[in-house]
Amino acid sequence: MKALVLSGGAGTRLRPITHTSAKQLVPVANKAVLFYGLESLAEAGITDVGMIVGDTAAEIEEAVGDGSRFGLKVTYIPQERPLGLAHAVLIAREYLGDDDFVMYLGDNFIVGGITGLVEEFRTHRPDAQILLTRVADPRSFGVAELGPDGRVIGLEEKPERPKSDLALVGVYLFTPAIHEAVRAVEPSWRGELEITHALQHLLDTRADVRCTVIEGYWKDTGNVGDMLEVNRMVLEGMERRIDGEVDDVSETIGRVVVEEGARIVNSRIVGPAVIGAGTVVSDSYVGPFTSVAENCRITDSEVEFSIVLRDSSIHGVGRIEASLIGRHVEVTPAPSVPSAHRLVLGDHSKVQIHS
């Protein structure tokens, strides 16, 4: 069994971070989202991985390499532009051959991995197996409709009037039957070959399409809010570990990780939080659900419920929270200016100013 990991896409909802970085490589708990998925595949016993890459191919290849660090053998498959999930299957046909495969969206995060799902698929081997989860607003997702017996009877992509609240999670399992289906579909109104349409084609041809409704944690880490939420969840599962230096006047409370080479000086760290290697936190407070990557500087500031990427500095800015700060960023106080109101008022105006 092989895997097809999708690592293209522009990541527009994470801009400006993704103007200069692949969205799959934005870290949560100081590890790229993509790496969690690759580790899940290896844990499920899958070793051959085809990785779909686009404009950020060089960055993805530099980070993942040949896959050996994850126990994988990675082959890169270029996609000239994002043309849909079914298009990714289409261009990977030669690589996939006649093998069954898992398709995994590289910016998705599933707690507990996919080992059980893969074993279930290997045992029963339907033509396709999809993961579903209940969401508050299914209009932004592929949506499945189930019959009274719990079997899939229909699928729609981002419907205006969803027939259920069951959204497709970014993990799919297929036999080679999917290849005929992706060749049969036409581009949607978005100009993409939708995997939901290919799955519907399988249903229309009476193929065996099964579903698993997951009750655990799943996130499409496509926006800042979801990134921060996944970061919070991962940090909650970490164990306390102090490998760096913490001076006598500093305090670390709860599940705090201070990586080797990091220094905490006259500061207070309240977990769950992680401080990356080479980072210096001085005269500051780092609060719960915060990940600070390697080689950062935080001085005379407070940071909570945030992600700070590598080589960035925060100095003298009071409190920062619910923020995603990119690489090589400098956050400093703005110069003070006189307090004043600037007005352009028409005749007979009445203005109340609260000083």
Beta strands, then each sheet from edge to edge (+ up, - down):
strand 1: 2-6
strand 2: 27-28
strand 3: 31-32
strand 4: 48-53
strand 5: 73-78
strand 6: 101-105
strand 7: 108-110
strand 8: 128-134
strand 9: 142-146
strand 10: 152-157
strand 11: 166-174
strand 12: 209-213
strand 13: 218-220
strand 14: 241-242
strand 15: 245-246
strand 16: 251-253
strand 17: 256-258
strand 18: 263-265
strand 19: 268-270
strand 20: 273-275
strand 21: 280-282
strand 22: 285-286
strand 23: 290-292
strand 24: 297-304
strand 25: 307-308
strand 26: 313-321
strand 27: 324-325
strand 28: 330-331
sheet 1: 5+ 4+ 1+ 6+ 11- 8+ 12+
sheet 2: 2+ 3-
sheet 3: 7+ 13-
sheet 4: 9+ 10-
sheet 5: 14+ 17+ 20+ 23+ 25+ 27+
sheet 6: 15+ 18+ 21+ 24+ 22+ 19+ 16+
sheet 7: 15+ 18+ 21+ 24+ 26+ 28+
end
